[in-house]
Amino acid sequence: MSLAAVTGRFQPVHAQHLDLFAHALADHDELVVAVTNPDRGARRREATSAHRHTDAANPFTFYQRVRLLTAALAGAGLTATVVPFDLTRPDVWPEYVPLDAHQYVRAYSDWEAEKAAQLRAGGYAVTVLVGDPDAKLEATDIRAGFDDGSWEDLVPASTVPVLRSLL
Protein backbone atom coordinates (compact mmCIF):
# COMPACT_ATOMS: atom_id res chain seq x y z
CA MET A 1 0.00 0.00 0.00
CA SER A 2 1.28 3.45 -0.86
CA LEU A 3 0.21 6.53 1.01
CA ALA A 4 -0.07 10.15 -0.13
CA ALA A 5 -0.60 13.19 2.07
CA VAL A 6 -1.71 16.76 1.50
CA THR A 7 -1.38 19.32 4.28
CA GLY A 8 -3.23 22.60 4.54
CA ARG A 9 -5.45 24.79 6.67
CA PHE A 10 -8.55 24.28 4.45
CA GLN A 11 -10.21 27.47 5.72
CA PRO A 12 -12.42 26.46 3.85
CA VAL A 13 -11.70 23.57 1.49
CA HIS A 14 -12.17 24.52 -2.18
CA ALA A 15 -11.88 23.04 -5.68
CA GLN A 16 -8.09 23.48 -5.99
CA HIS A 17 -7.65 21.44 -2.80
CA LEU A 18 -9.81 18.68 -4.32
CA ASP A 19 -7.70 18.78 -7.50
CA LEU A 20 -4.55 18.27 -5.43
CA PHE A 21 -6.17 15.41 -3.49
CA ALA A 22 -7.11 13.69 -6.77
CA HIS A 23 -3.61 14.26 -8.18
CA ALA A 24 -2.03 12.68 -5.08
CA LEU A 25 -4.43 9.73 -5.16
CA ALA A 26 -3.69 9.07 -8.84
CA ASP A 27 -0.28 7.66 -7.87
CA HIS A 28 -1.10 6.20 -4.45
CA ASP A 29 -3.54 3.79 -2.82
CA GLU A 30 -4.63 5.98 0.08
CA LEU A 31 -4.65 9.66 1.04
CA VAL A 32 -4.19 11.46 4.34
CA VAL A 33 -5.50 15.02 4.49
CA ALA A 34 -3.47 16.67 7.24
CA VAL A 35 -5.11 19.77 8.70
CA THR A 36 -2.60 22.38 9.81
CA ASN A 37 -3.35 24.95 12.52
CA PRO A 38 -5.66 22.38 14.15
CA ASP A 39 -6.04 24.64 17.20
CA ARG A 40 -5.01 28.13 18.35
CA GLY A 41 -1.88 26.81 20.05
CA ALA A 42 -0.60 25.47 16.73
CA ARG A 43 -0.51 28.87 15.05
CA ARG A 44 2.67 30.85 14.63
CA ARG A 45 3.80 33.81 12.60
CA GLU A 46 5.76 32.77 9.49
CA ALA A 47 8.15 35.08 7.65
CA THR A 48 6.70 33.88 4.34
CA SER A 49 3.02 34.39 5.27
CA ALA A 50 1.52 37.49 6.84
CA HIS A 51 -1.88 36.02 7.64
CA ARG A 52 -1.94 32.26 8.18
CA HIS A 53 -1.69 32.61 11.98
CA THR A 54 -4.45 35.21 12.40
CA ASP A 55 -7.97 34.65 13.75
CA ALA A 56 -9.44 36.10 10.55
CA ALA A 57 -7.61 33.50 8.44
CA ASN A 58 -8.70 30.64 10.72
CA PRO A 59 -12.46 30.99 11.23
CA PHE A 60 -13.19 27.25 11.40
CA THR A 61 -12.21 24.81 14.13
CA PHE A 62 -10.56 21.50 13.37
CA TYR A 63 -13.92 19.76 13.92
CA GLN A 64 -15.68 22.11 11.51
CA ARG A 65 -12.97 21.60 8.88
CA VAL A 66 -13.31 17.83 9.23
CA ARG A 67 -17.05 18.22 8.53
CA LEU A 68 -16.28 20.38 5.46
CA LEU A 69 -13.56 18.04 4.20
CA THR A 70 -15.80 14.99 4.69
CA ALA A 71 -18.53 16.64 2.61
CA ALA A 72 -16.07 17.80 -0.06
CA LEU A 73 -14.38 14.41 -0.36
CA ALA A 74 -17.71 12.57 -0.55
CA GLY A 75 -18.99 15.00 -3.16
CA ALA A 76 -15.87 14.43 -5.27
CA GLY A 77 -16.00 10.67 -4.86
CA LEU A 78 -12.68 10.65 -3.02
CA THR A 79 -11.71 8.82 0.15
CA ALA A 80 -9.17 10.04 2.69
CA THR A 81 -8.29 9.93 6.35
CA VAL A 82 -8.40 13.41 7.88
CA VAL A 83 -5.97 14.10 10.74
CA PRO A 84 -4.67 17.13 12.65
CA PHE A 85 -1.15 18.21 11.71
CA ASP A 86 0.59 20.82 13.85
CA LEU A 87 3.37 22.37 11.77
CA THR A 88 4.95 23.78 14.95
CA ARG A 89 5.63 20.25 16.27
CA PRO A 90 7.61 18.27 13.68
CA ASP A 91 8.65 15.79 16.36
CA VAL A 92 5.10 14.39 16.44
CA TRP A 93 4.28 14.53 12.70
CA PRO A 94 4.86 10.76 12.19
CA GLU A 95 2.20 10.06 14.84
CA TYR A 96 -0.39 11.62 12.51
CA VAL A 97 1.09 11.09 9.03
CA PRO A 98 3.46 8.12 8.68
CA LEU A 99 6.91 9.02 7.34
CA ASP A 100 6.40 6.72 4.35
CA ALA A 101 3.60 8.99 3.13
CA HIS A 102 4.48 10.99 0.04
CA GLN A 103 3.60 14.65 0.63
CA TYR A 104 2.14 16.77 -2.19
CA VAL A 105 2.37 20.55 -2.08
CA ARG A 106 1.11 22.97 -4.71
CA ALA A 107 3.36 26.02 -4.43
CA TYR A 108 1.90 29.37 -5.36
CA SER A 109 4.04 31.45 -3.02
CA ASP A 110 7.09 31.43 -0.79
CA TRP A 111 4.93 30.02 2.03
CA GLU A 112 4.13 26.77 0.23
CA ALA A 113 7.78 26.40 -0.83
CA GLU A 114 8.75 26.87 2.83
CA LYS A 115 6.18 24.28 3.93
CA ALA A 116 7.59 21.80 1.40
CA ALA A 117 11.09 22.42 2.78
CA GLN A 118 9.83 21.84 6.33
CA LEU A 119 8.19 18.56 5.30
CA ARG A 120 11.39 17.41 3.58
CA ALA A 121 13.39 18.31 6.69
CA GLY A 122 10.89 16.25 8.69
CA GLY A 123 11.79 13.19 6.63
CA TYR A 124 8.99 13.09 4.04
CA ALA A 125 9.32 12.62 0.31
CA VAL A 126 7.72 15.71 -1.20
CA THR A 127 6.44 16.50 -4.66
CA VAL A 128 6.01 20.20 -5.33
CA LEU A 129 3.60 21.18 -8.07
CA VAL A 130 4.21 24.72 -9.22
CA GLY A 131 0.97 26.66 -9.20
CA ASP A 132 0.17 29.73 -11.27
CA PRO A 133 -0.33 32.56 -8.74
CA ASP A 134 -2.71 34.28 -11.15
CA ALA A 135 -4.93 31.18 -11.20
CA LYS A 136 -4.90 30.58 -7.45
CA LEU A 137 -8.27 30.41 -5.74
CA GLU A 138 -7.73 32.36 -2.53
CA ALA A 139 -9.53 31.15 0.58
CA THR A 140 -9.29 34.78 1.68
CA ASP A 141 -11.66 35.68 -1.19
CA ILE A 142 -14.05 32.92 -0.15
CA ARG A 143 -14.05 34.16 3.45
CA ALA A 144 -14.58 37.74 2.25
CA GLY A 145 -17.69 36.51 0.48
CA PHE A 146 -19.24 35.24 3.73
CA ASP A 147 -20.59 38.75 4.36
CA ASP A 148 -22.25 39.30 0.99
CA GLY A 149 -23.14 35.70 0.07
CA SER A 150 -20.77 35.51 -2.89
CA TRP A 151 -18.92 32.48 -1.46
CA GLU A 152 -21.27 29.73 -2.65
CA ASP A 153 -19.87 29.53 -6.18
CA LEU A 154 -16.30 29.36 -4.85
CA VAL A 155 -16.60 26.15 -2.81
CA PRO A 156 -17.54 22.57 -3.72
CA ALA A 157 -21.33 22.27 -3.93
CA SER A 158 -21.29 19.42 -1.42
CA THR A 159 -19.88 21.77 1.24
CA VAL A 160 -22.51 24.51 0.81
CA PRO A 161 -25.06 23.03 3.28
CA VAL A 162 -22.29 22.48 5.87
CA LEU A 163 -20.93 25.99 5.41
CA ARG A 164 -24.42 27.49 5.65
CA SER A 165 -24.87 25.74 8.99
CA LEU A 166 -21.54 27.10 10.23
CA LEU A 167 -22.00 30.72 9.16
C-alpha positions in Angstrom: 0.0 0.0 0.0 1.3 3.5 -0.9 0.2 6.5 1.0 -0.1 10.2 -0.1 -0.6 13.2 2.1 -1.7 16.8 1.5 -1.4 19.3 4.3 -3.2 22.6 4.5 -5.5 24.8 6.7 -8.5 24.3 4.5 -10.2 27.5 5.7 -12.4 26.5 3.8 -11.7 23.6 1.5 -12.2 24.5 -2.2 -11.9 23.0 -5.7 -8.1 23.5 -6.0 -7.7 21.4 -2.8 -9.8 18.7 -4.3 -7.7 18.8 -7.5 -4.5 18.3 -5.4 -6.2 15.4 -3.5 -7.1 13.7 -6.8 -3.6 14.3 -8.2 -2.0 12.7 -5.1 -4.4 9.7 -5.2 -3.7 9.1 -8.8 -0.3 7.7 -7.9 -1.1 6.2 -4.4 -3.5 3.8 -2.8 -4.6 6.0 0.1 -4.7 9.7 1.0 -4.2 11.5 4.3 -5.5 15.0 4.5 -3.5 16.7 7.2 -5.1 19.8 8.7 -2.6 22.4 9.8 -3.4 25.0 12.5 -5.7 22.4 14.2 -6.0 24.6 17.2 -5.0 28.1 18.3 -1.9 26.8 20.1 -0.6 25.5 16.7 -0.5 28.9 15.0 2.7 30.8 14.6 3.8 33.8 12.6 5.8 32.8 9.5 8.1 35.1 7.6 6.7 33.9 4.3 3.0 34.4 5.3 1.5 37.5 6.8 -1.9 36.0 7.6 -1.9 32.3 8.2 -1.7 32.6 12.0 -4.5 35.2 12.4 -8.0 34.6 13.8 -9.4 36.1 10.5 -7.6 33.5 8.4 -8.7 30.6 10.7 -12.5 31.0 11.2 -13.2 27.3 11.4 -12.2 24.8 14.1 -10.6 21.5 13.4 -13.9 19.8 13.9 -15.7 22.1 11.5 -13.0 21.6 8.9 -13.3 17.8 9.2 -17.0 18.2 8.5 -16.3 20.4 5.5 -13.6 18.0 4.2 -15.8 15.0 4.7 -18.5 16.6 2.6 -16.1 17.8 -0.1 -14.4 14.4 -0.4 -17.7 12.6 -0.6 -19.0 15.0 -3.2 -15.9 14.4 -5.3 -16.0 10.7 -4.9 -12.7 10.6 -3.0 -11.7 8.8 0.1 -9.2 10.0 2.7 -8.3 9.9 6.3 -8.4 13.4 7.9 -6.0 14.1 10.7 -4.7 17.1 12.6 -1.1 18.2 11.7 0.6 20.8 13.9 3.4 22.4 11.8 4.9 23.8 14.9 5.6 20.2 16.3 7.6 18.3 13.7 8.7 15.8 16.4 5.1 14.4 16.4 4.3 14.5 12.7 4.9 10.8 12.2 2.2 10.1 14.8 -0.4 11.6 12.5 1.1 11.1 9.0 3.5 8.1 8.7 6.9 9.0 7.3 6.4 6.7 4.4 3.6 9.0 3.1 4.5 11.0 0.0 3.6 14.6 0.6 2.1 16.8 -2.2 2.4 20.6 -2.1 1.1 23.0 -4.7 3.4 26.0 -4.4 1.9 29.4 -5.4 4.0 31.4 -3.0 7.1 31.4 -0.8 4.9 30.0 2.0 4.1 26.8 0.2 7.8 26.4 -0.8 8.8 26.9 2.8 6.2 24.3 3.9 7.6 21.8 1.4 11.1 22.4 2.8 9.8 21.8 6.3 8.2 18.6 5.3 11.4 17.4 3.6 13.4 18.3 6.7 10.9 16.2 8.7 11.8 13.2 6.6 9.0 13.1 4.0 9.3 12.6 0.3 7.7 15.7 -1.2 6.4 16.5 -4.7 6.0 20.2 -5.3 3.6 21.2 -8.1 4.2 24.7 -9.2 1.0 26.7 -9.2 0.2 29.7 -11.3 -0.3 32.6 -8.7 -2.7 34.3 -11.2 -4.9 31.2 -11.2 -4.9 30.6 -7.4 -8.3 30.4 -5.7 -7.7 32.4 -2.5 -9.5 31.1 0.6 -9.3 34.8 1.7 -11.7 35.7 -1.2 -14.1 32.9 -0.1 -14.0 34.2 3.5 -14.6 37.7 2.3 -17.7 36.5 0.5 -19.2 35.2 3.7 -20.6 38.7 4.4 -22.3 39.3 1.0 -23.1 35.7 0.1 -20.8 35.5 -2.9 -18.9 32.5 -1.5 -21.3 29.7 -2.7 -19.9 29.5 -6.2 -16.3 29.4 -4.9 -16.6 26.2 -2.8 -17.5 22.6 -3.7 -21.3 22.3 -3.9 -21.3 19.4 -1.4 -19.9 21.8 1.2 -22.5 24.5 0.8 -25.1 23.0 3.3 -22.3 22.5 5.9 -20.9 26.0 5.4 -24.4 27.5 5.6 -24.9 25.7 9.0 -21.5 27.1 10.2 -22.0 30.7 9.2 
